[in-house]
């Protein structure tokens, strides 16, 4: 028998304020048409003053717990993926733990930027497989609006704020691909690409928060190659083909990246969950936000085979294959 990490509930939260392309076009040298054509993004959500990453994370987690019929007192592990924590320390997960779980439950943050949720899910899966956790929260939460240069049209149009969460439980499986739960995870990084996508600040360097800086063409080129490889790696590890997938839930960075990756893999575009048009790039939150959207509207059903993949600054990239 094999211990599997089964997704029991999914939840998400988006701040109330919506910023349209037209609103951005009134502030920087761009147009709605240019943003939509180049990125597929039409609008994004922005956190209110005094609304922190932890607030978004807690709201999404509460909805995931409710969807899964699980009480916070049952949790024995919380992992938050974020590149925009409330504070340098303590971890944003500490605030989540204080609100939702009993004292003493291990809680920590993971920082892999846009790949953060996949990294967090892989980490929790390994805790479960090792018998060290039975019920856990995995959260991706970001307030990227706080690290954007709103005068830089190459980056400020791309990102948004939000949070998504899954609650998982340990369950005995047969060790075959018919099991519910996470079947495999695959993680990678390449620090040689550090300067392609970064925030130009930090406690140790500038003692400031800094802003997002990106070399868009280079990131696009690496993303299509790395994401396709991550998908193929997961399929090969489970003796599957892209035709076996029910859904691809990718990191929502850019519609052109989503389309190019699907085409490279021969995946029917109708099987790709897309939310970038209304969420923009929410970094570590984008996969669980998209997952919740597709679960909530009934597209993703129990038993469906779902592949999640992402690439972020670092570069980091990876994939996770799960049967819902």
Buried (B, 14 or more C-beta within 10 A) or exposed (E): EEBBBBBBBBBBBBBEBBBBBEEBBEEBEBEBEBBBEBBBBBBBBBBEEEBBBBBBBBBBBBBBBEBBEBEBEBBBBBBBBBBBBBEEEEBBBBBBBEBBBEEEBBBBBBBBBBBBBBBBBBBBBBBBBEEBBBBBBBBBBBBBBBBBBEEBBBBBBBBBBBBBBBBBBBBEBEEEBEBBBBBBBBBBBEEEBEEBBBBBBEEEEEEEBBBBBBBBEEBBBBBBBBBBBBBBBBBEBBEBEBEEBBBBBBBBBBBBBBBBBBEBBEBEEEBBBBBBBBBBBBBBBBBBBBBBBBBBEEBBEEEBBBBBBBBBBBBBBBBBBBBB
